[in-house]
Amino acid sequence: MNIIKVTLCNCIKRACFFKQVVNTNECIIQLEKLGNKLVVHSIIDNLIKGASGQAIQNINLMFGLDETTELKLKLYF
């Protein structure tokens, strides 16, 4: 169940696993309370959500395109 949904980012209650973001431009954030501390877990696929993916996202915004244009493609190796 998503708590917060932002373009290309999800904040979830359940445990997050790398397989949830493989070959995507998504970022998943999980918040966990341990005693009086808040632990933040964040996972990305750095091959996609790295600098090149961020550059495409920024170019889309600069040219007034949808933020996710050309970023929802699946890679097959």
Secondary structure, DSSP 4 states (H G I P E B T S, - for coil): -EEEEETTEEEESS---GGGTTTSS-EEEEEEEETTEEEEEEEE-TTTSSHHHHHHHHHHHHTT--TTTTTSPPP--
